[in-house]
């Protein structure tokens, strides 16, 4: 068993800020607080000195085609947290008339993230909320397949997955359960 220092910390307890200079807060180039810790594939923070999955750059303006392609790639790789960031960029930089579409898709990706992390209640709730938001947008816009995204199939995938994690009570493999944004079969 490790010894305890004067602050009551065990020398065997990992220090989450190891590798960070001094007591400085992580800040971006504009001085805003940002957590610079590396992340795993599901977006969970790792110790500063641990290798992590490269983060998605923030604020990237993509075409809808690029957004869907990049998000699908990340979903297929089991990185729904990163896919959510791609959808969030589209939500923030795209036309106002599509904000709710991209926001709903971001919620679906976060829902998958939570179900993979083991937060089944929150994950199921976000999956249903995202499905509802995307369907509501599709209904209001009259577009069932915006940018080739099959909203009906994706929403059905989300609701099915939400029900499954509630029944089964265990996390899912994000890559294996990623939705198919385009195509007849939304989920696998």
N, C-alpha and C positions, 0 to 999 in steps of 0.2 A: 504494500500500500504506500502511496506517495506521501511525502511530508506536506505540512501546511505552512504557508508563509504568514507574515504578520497581518495580512488582510483576510485570512481565512481561506485563501485559494489553494487548491491542491496543485502540486507541480505536474500531475498527470492530466489535469483538466485542460483541454485544448483552449487556447486563447483565440476567440473569434476575430480579434483585430490584429493578430500577428501578421507582420508584413506591412502594416499601414504605418506611414510615418507619424511618429509622435501621437498626440491626442487630437490631431486635426480631423475635422469632418471631411468626408468625401464631398467634393464640389465639382460641378461642371465648369466649362470655360466662362460661363456667365455668372459664376458664384452661387448658383442654386445647389442645394444639398442633393447629392446623388449617391446612391450606394454603389461603390466601385468594386464590391466583392465579386469574385467570379461566381457563376451560376452553373447548376447542373442542367441537364436536358429538359427538366420540368420547371426550370426557373427558380429553384430553391437556392438561396445563398450558401456559398461554401466559404471556408476560411480563406483569408486573403492570399495565403501562399499556396493554395490548392489549384491544380489545373481545372479549368472549367470549359464549358461550351461557349464558343464565341457568341456574343450578344448581337441581336439585330440592331443595326444603327437606327436611331430615332429620327423622325421627321423626314423620312425618305418619301419623295413624291414619285409614285409609280402610276402607270396606266392601270385601268381595271384588269386588263389581261395579265400584266406583270404581277399585280396583287394576288390574283387567284392562283396563278402558277407558283409563285413563291410560297404562298400560304399552304397550298396543297403539298409542295415538296417538304415543308417543315412538318406538317401533320403526318405525312407518310414516314418521316424520320423519327416520329415519336416526340416531337418538340412543339406541342400545342401552345405552350407559353409564348414561344417565339412567333408562332403563327398569329397569335392574338396581337402581338406588336405590329405585325404587317397590316392586319385589319384595322388596327387603331390608327396607323398612319393614313390609310385610305379614308377613314371616318373623319380625321382631322383636316386632311388636305383636299378631299374630293368635293364634288358639288354638293351643296346643301340638300338637294333633293334625294341624295343617296346616303346621307349621314346615318339614318336609322337602319338601313340595310347593313352597312359595314359594322355598325355598333352591335347589331344582333349577331353577326358572324363572329365578332370579337368575343361576345359573351359565350357563344358555343365553344370557342377554343378555350376560354378560361374554365368553362364547365368541364371539358375533357381534362384539362390540367388538374383540376381539383379531384376528379374521380380517380385519376392516376396516382395522385399524391395520397389518397386515402380519405379525403374530406368528402365523403359520399353524400351527406345531406346537402352541403353547399354546392357540390358539383351537380347534383340532380336538379337543384333549384335553378342554377345558372343555365343548364342545358334547356330546361323548359322555358325560362325567360328569354333566352336567345332565339329559340324556335318560334316563340310567340311574336317577338319583335320582327324577325325576318318575314314571317307569314303576314303580319300586319302591314309591313312595308310593301310586300308583293301585292296584297289585296288593294291597298290604296293606290299603288302605282299602275296596277293592271299588268305588271310584268312578272310572270311565273318563273322565268329563267333569265334574270338579269346577268349579263356578261357570261352566259352559259351555265350559271349556277342553278341547279335544280332545287329550288327552295322547298318544294313539297317533300322531296326525298330526304333532304338534309334535315328538315324539321322532324320528319318521321324517325330518322336515325337518332336524333337527339332525344326524343321522347322515349324511344325504345331503350336507349342506353340508360336514361334516368331511371326507368322502371326496373331495368336489370340490376343496377347497382343497389337500388333499394331492396330488391328481393334477395340478391346474392350476398350483400353485405361485405363485399371485398373490392379492393382497387382493381382497375383494369390496366392492361398494357396499352399505353396511348398510341403507339405506332400500329399495333394490331387492330385497334378499334377506331382508327381515324376515319372520318367521313370521306366519302367521295363527293367533292363539291360539284363535279360535273358527271353526268352519266346516269344510267338507269338505276344503278345501285349506289345509294349514298353512303352506306357503311359496309364494312366487311364483317 
